[in-house]
């Protein structure tokens, strides 16, 4: 068998272990050439080695690159709330009971909805209303949320026109769910993205002002349940792509400057789950599979 055919066969079978197999074949002369001539092939082996991931020798798995999970990311970890504080429990009562009562027991589900397509030619916010397609998208989203069969506690929406209109259309499918408007959820520039982009460059003042506001929105709405909450909750937040992407990065403890590496369709659903322990899971990101393909947009 020729060297080239042998190389293709070994790489195809061995995958990530191709370097080890090839080295053994070279040593034993299995490639059909004298050991001396095999030296000329070592440059290829170097290329293969350079293409391998950075494995740890012991486990052969990628080495961790991030920090450990911060269980007190929302400053609501019951251990940090009770440690060092004087207990009010009677002497005959188990001193751990007060801490048990302060522990969250319910799971919060946050469904983040991006507003539907809107009029980009509007010069002021009140003119940036939904397009006819945008109203269709909001209707699809409302039907999808209703079909999930969840007991929604509240729908909070950005006070911007496109988010408010989207929320109003969705609410037609969710009878009895309270609507609440919030200025903190307005669109903006949360943090300078990395890597930078050339088509969108807010100035430093906008990052400074918008970033503080959007971070305040994150702290208000994205956290574990209050200890008094007994049942799992389902809350809808209708807002904007930048806000949602920033929330996802912060909630998962990913670098927040990576928010612009994600894309979200109009009317899409992003679902965060926050456990009583402070663990956070992303159940869906930008789900819009409930819409026909010809109704999908990202404007």
Beta strands, then each sheet from edge to edge (+ up, - down):
strand 1: 108-114
strand 2: 154-158
strand 3: 178-182
strand 4: 233-239
strand 5: 269-274
strand 6: 280-287
sheet 1: 3+ 2+ 4+ 1+ 5- 6+
end
